[in-house]
């Protein structure tokens, strides 16, 4: 495990003209200076794209050769085959080139490899098929710079090749007519950081020089922004400018496919689309197509003018994205289970874990999650029937994983990638050797000492001063991303006073955090549900963003890191020292409870127990002198939230049954909740209330509702972290059985906690609170 060192900012002097340009915001001006933008003259084109002068496309080496050859193909009616890639960068590059060349009158077709069959690049069997169909010019995008064999094959058959790509250059370039690649430019060049779609756009820009339809060219910038952000390109120079311009187009897109995706993804106000919307909402859906299916459909999705066809494709993306999430959880859980049985795997400099049949399209996503969890490079390998291990690697700052893999050249049958991500394949009987050699190669880069992760803090902020106005001022610096990371702020002497689990897969937390004066803020902790809550006073590092959920704008803080507070004295909202009265094993619990009844006491009761004992469910709890827990809680999180909400001085423990014993009985109870919602509250189900009515976790409730929907009993119209909307009846789905298995797993977790609650000592229960 690496440790994290907080690097606090140094004071800077702010020129008056830079302060004025930033609207008087000293915070924004100081952030710009610390990022190397020292003057108003430098800041103006950074903040305002109207003042940026984009680079000429002809600054890319061999652009003139590429333009001349493509124009000749257009004039002579030759067939051009655009060869792309299956990630979002490749999808948008392909759609951009195909639509642009057709707009110019070209005879164009395209090919995007199917991941599960061809993998990345230009494979000869697929190329042979395309050439037999008749190709005069092969134009690649987001691929090809290392495709020596494929280019030689095409050239030998009389097919000219023009490559547009952005991946690292090999020792020698392929024998193509032209190779357009920003990596051929000096490191500081404004075009250097363009990904595949950016390189393709500069080619199209050159082809459109002198063309009267410049408005059409501008309308393609939405594709460019999608590809640049999804590929996590460094947002400097032309890459940043193109994203700024492209976001303007995305916010008013006329593409039927994107319009339908906005509807499916509940992007209710497109005018509020940002780079975050691309990264967390749009790109995952489009990537799911390439990871799990055939990304050639993406070209039609991005270019069709048919609303009906666009809706059909958007629904396909939504289903694939749901499947992707499920597969990611399956692989992630499998890795975690393996690490429990083989903790020694974490003793290596690189975490390498293999599994049979893991989908190659999702192991990279899981590897990224594991990097966050274990602070080290991760390689996940899927084993196929041909005896090969095929993997995805993700790295950390300070480790060039691609360079490390080059040290294993004699072992690997194929590999490639970037410093932070790579892919590879090798015989599966060599996994232990691979683990050892790769770990050695990484240690050569970093030495024997553990990595020390540095968190660069941009500013200290007073907790009570956080506001929407401050967040809006910061957004002058957007879009954020690689090369212009979202600022990290710290506030000190804070206390976590509430915690709620969020998300469809219950991976996230929503915290209520207070400062010494009692000012409260909500903090979202992505992927934090499995992490222990900090105790006592903390200093918190966080991002300040604007949440636009359901089109409403409000301040949102996002957890980055925390440490024990450096403040000596902190006024906290912690619980008073609890007095525990343990009545879990008494013979007449109702008589005992009646003897304690008083105005200052709350009785927490859920499920069928509410028919016997008058009390409050979890959503009705409020501060009180004492709390009697009548029904066995379904989880530690639910118990902690209840006690924090009541803040009692005395806690009385009872342990009465909730009224259901297995998943089938819980599902029957949920069906009653759904029926009540349809009759009385227009189909709205408050998850917290429903969980209280069923004496279950919100996670179990959401899975149960999905089971009912898959059985055709209801239709889920809308879901959010707090309230779902349902309608009567629906269509049966093949997912019913797998979802019911998931419900059984949740019920098993609830029953396991109930057993713990009933049998553990009161001291142990108190330690969890």
Phi, psi and omega in degrees: 000138174272158173257163182244127176253127179274122177260107184279152186284153174263153180292142179234154174268131185253120175297146184295324181289328176291320178299318180295318179298328181273017178068026179082006181276105177297327181297311181296316181299317180292324177298317179298316181298317181292342178262015174090004179259095194269335188235163177297325180297322177284325185286328187302307179290339177289316183277329188234104185300337179298339182259002179272137177256107182293154180286151175293139177299336182285359173284346172283126180304138177071014177298320181297322179294316181297316182295316181299318183290321181290320178298322178296320178297322179294317183291325185263005177069027179287158178273126179251129175252119176270123183249115186247204180222167192264358174276179186295323177301314179292321179298312182291324176300314181296312180299320180296310182293317181298311182292323180293314181294323176292323177298329178272007175092014184281156172268105193229137165226176187213159178217124171245125181301146173273121190306312186291340184256313188253336188064193183290161169089195183248103180270139187301318180302317179290323179294321177303318180297315181296318181292323177297330179286346178104097179230134176258330182219127175258122181242113182266159173214134181061021179194165170111343188291342177246012187271059183300312184297316181295318180295316178301319179298314181295315182297321180297339179257018173081017181257121176286150182231129170242125183255130165240122186202167179226001183287164184304143184283138172284177180299322175231145180278153176298162183277048179277161177298320178210143176237105178266112182210121181300338179293349176280354180265162177299154184305326184269003183294141182299339179266354191301325187268007180295133172278193184303314183291329177292319177295317178298321180295319180297325175296313179298319178303317179293320180296330182272000178300129182083353179278141185285341188266061181289334178296322178297318179301317179297330182290347180273358184292341175296321176297320182296314179298318179302311184293319182295312182293316182297329181274003179053043178290154177290124187271073175231157175057225184295331180298315178295314181301315182294325176292317178303312180292320182293325177297324177300320179288319180300326183289346177223038186299144175256002180288125182297323180298313180292324177300316180291324177297320178303318181295313182296322184271004179062038171275087191284337180231089182303336180297344181259010179297134179230181175298331177293321177300318178297308188295325188250348183237309185280306185301317180300324179292317179290322179296327180301327179298314180286330182285325190240353185215218184248110185287354175301332178296340181296327180296315177295318179303320184272351184237347184293146174257003180270117179296322181294315179293321178298319179296319179298316180290323179296322177296322177297317178297320181295317179294318179295323179293321177296320178294319178302314180300318181294318179293321178299315180296322180297311182292317180300315179296321180296319179294315180300319178296321179296320181291333176291322181275335180230067181298342179297341177299335180276000177278349183271156179295333177236131176277115180241120180226137181242157177203146180281132173074008176297132182297125180299336182285347183240349186294333176294321178296316180294321178300321178297319178296322180289327175300315178297322185284325189241001173053048177203162174299147182228137171236123173252135184239136173250135184262127182256178185284348180270008179079023180249146171256122180241129190224168173235135179245143172229144188238183179238164176303133179099352179234115175273096186292329178293319177295323178296320180293329179297336177290345183254027187304324183285341180269323188276137175275335174200148176195163178173163178152209184236174177303329184258350182205143182202165174232157182201165174213146179194165180299136187291343177280003181250019185296316181297320177295318178300314181300316182291313183292321180292320176300321178294319180296323178291319179296331176297330179281320190251349184083185184278337182289146177295149178297139174249110181281133179255128175257112180277112181271133184271328181190153168272139179227137174290127186306316185287349182267357180295130186207166176296325180296320179293318179297320178296322178298318179296328182292352171301332184273353179292158004283146178263153180166198178302133181086345176209066188293152178297133184301147176250126180245158173233146169230146192242157178068046183254169181218131173281122182248342177213154176215134177228140178275136185232169172097153179299326179257010175056043179264346190245163177237146166246121182251148167254121186238136184241149172263187184295333181269002179091004177291130185252143173221147172276139178230127175267130179245094181295135180058028184258003186294333180269000182267147178290141177288138179292143178253148178076195184281139182229157162260133186245132171257136189203164169261146174250116183229173175253120177274129180243026182301131183058027175078003180261132183264129176206162180292139174222132176255141181238123182301132172246310181196168176211156177214159175303139186294143176276349180291139181285322184234129179226126174280117187248169176246029180292163178295147168294162178298124187277139167263126183256126173246110189263111180236031184290336185246012182289154182284326183236073186299327182295320179294321179296315180298317180299326181291335181269348189308128179205167181295331183270013183246137172252140174251121179265117185221139183220168178065209182294342180299336181295342178284339185259317185242131177281125181194197183244145170271175192298327181285348181260357183291148180210165180306138180203163182290325181217153181229126175257119179267101186277310182269141178299124180295153182276345181197163177296319180301316180296317179298313180300316181298319180295315182292321178295325181290320183277325183052055185280159170269334180234134180238120180256123184261119167243174184212056181276150183293154182274344177105357174223154188241337183213181185295323180296318180291322177296320180296323177296319178296319179295325177299323176293321177298316180296318180298317178298318181297319181293324184278320193252333186228035173057034175078013181268129180240113173281118188298321180295316179294319180297320179296321177294319179297329183260357184053050183224177173276158177296327177301314179296322179297314182295320178293320178299319177296323177293324176298313179300321179292319180293333176279353181086008182284326180219171170238129177273111182276322183203141178227142177218173180299338184248317188229134174250152177242129183234162173232162181287142176059168180185202180250140178291149182227152178291348182282354187304314184293317180293323177293322179294325175297321177296321178296320179298324177295319179295319178297321179297321177295318179298314181296324179295319178291322178300319178297317178300314182298318182290325193255343184281158178292155179296329178296319179293320177297318181296325181295331178285343182267000000 
